[in-house]
Amino acid sequence: MSNLQPQAVVAICAAYSIYQDFGHRDMTVTSCNDSRHSATSLHYSGNAFDLRTHNTGEGERLANQIRLALPALDFDVIFEGEGTENEHIHIEHQPRGGALNG
């Protein structure tokens, strides 16, 4: 979790609060700026991270609440891999207009 941008840290805190609201005591960040991602992935710059959901049974609901909590023009919240062991929420800070803040 090193080199995370401040906006990503804010998003992690918001997501954690939502996991707690849904009654999930734990939230697992499965990837930040590690592992393998596409060459243009925002993971490498500390602007993206993934959250495990396959153990919650409500990944889509969690993603929808996180989406509502974060500014839509600054963050993308994507529910991926539904029903698989790789099911997760991908969250990235990418303000519209192409330039990253921070």
C-alpha positions as MATLAB code, in Angstrom:
seq = 'MSNLQPQAVVAICAAYSIYQDFGHRDMTVTSCNDSRHSATSLHYSGNAFDLRTHNTGEGERLANQIRLALPALDFDVIFEGEGTENEHIHIEHQPRGGALNG';
ca = [
       0.000    0.000    0.000;
       2.990    2.264   -0.346;
       2.826    5.295   -2.611;
      -0.958    5.578   -2.543;
      -2.183    8.990   -3.574;
      -4.231   10.905   -0.947;
      -7.401   10.569   -3.033;
      -7.064    6.773   -3.004;
      -6.626    6.806    0.779;
      -9.825    8.876    1.116;
     -11.650    6.357   -1.097;
     -10.373    3.433    1.008;
     -11.682    5.149    4.144;
     -15.072    5.765    2.506;
     -15.270    2.134    1.358;
     -14.329    0.865    4.810;
     -17.128    2.901    6.360;
     -19.592    1.388    3.882;
     -18.362   -2.154    4.587;
     -18.932   -1.428    8.288;
     -22.435   -0.058    7.568;
     -23.229   -3.329    5.765;
     -22.113   -5.286    8.841;
     -18.784   -6.501    7.459;
     -16.192   -6.232   10.202;
     -13.304   -6.630    7.801;
     -12.482   -5.206    4.381;
      -9.635   -6.685    2.353;
      -7.646   -4.568   -0.082;
      -6.381   -7.160   -2.552;
      -4.267   -4.942   -4.783;
      -2.866   -1.431   -4.857;
       0.289   -0.701   -6.833;
       1.422   -4.304   -6.900;
       0.675   -7.388   -8.996;
       0.122   -7.298  -12.748;
      -2.197   -4.826  -14.380;
      -2.514   -3.333  -17.846;
       0.305   -1.019  -18.948;
      -1.931    2.036  -18.518;
      -3.378    0.955  -15.167;
      -3.764    3.600  -12.483;
      -2.679    0.988   -9.920;
       0.977    1.750  -10.702;
       0.640    5.462   -9.917;
      -1.141    4.830   -6.593;
      -4.496    6.006   -7.944;
      -6.320    2.647   -7.957;
      -6.990   -0.306   -5.680;
      -9.162   -3.420   -5.498;
     -11.406   -4.705   -2.701;
     -12.368   -8.356   -2.178;
     -16.109   -9.010   -2.380;
     -16.567  -12.716   -3.155;
     -16.741  -13.391    0.588;
     -19.467  -10.800    1.233;
     -22.294  -12.028   -0.982;
     -23.179   -8.451   -1.816;
     -20.423   -7.061   -4.009;
     -22.750   -5.205   -6.336;
     -24.599   -3.542   -3.457;
     -21.297   -2.511   -1.874;
     -20.037   -1.131   -5.192;
     -23.237    0.878   -5.671;
     -22.959    2.453   -2.207;
     -19.279    3.269   -2.698;
     -20.135    4.797   -6.081;
     -22.701    7.045   -4.379;
     -20.214    8.076   -1.681;
     -17.435    9.167   -4.059;
     -17.583   12.085   -6.522;
     -18.633   10.599   -9.873;
     -16.495   13.041  -11.842;
     -13.356   12.007   -9.972;
     -13.737    8.264   -9.295;
     -14.625    5.133  -11.223;
     -16.071    2.258   -9.169;
     -16.297   -0.995  -11.131;
     -17.652   -4.331   -9.914;
     -15.632   -7.068  -11.641;
     -15.547  -10.868  -11.789;
     -19.014  -11.419  -10.344;
     -19.470  -14.951   -9.034;
     -15.794  -15.891   -9.350;
     -12.926  -16.203   -6.885;
     -11.602  -12.967   -8.415;
     -14.791  -11.002   -7.701;
     -13.793   -7.545   -6.526;
     -14.493   -3.835   -6.629;
     -11.968   -1.797   -8.592;
     -11.796    1.858   -7.525;
      -9.688    4.442   -9.312;
      -9.178    8.156   -8.985;
      -9.258    9.637  -12.462;
     -10.729   13.128  -12.685;
     -12.459   13.819  -15.982;
     -10.360   15.964  -18.267;
      -7.385   13.610  -18.278;
      -5.147   15.164  -15.603;
      -4.551   13.446  -12.290;
      -4.543   15.491   -9.133;
      -1.762   14.967   -6.637;
];
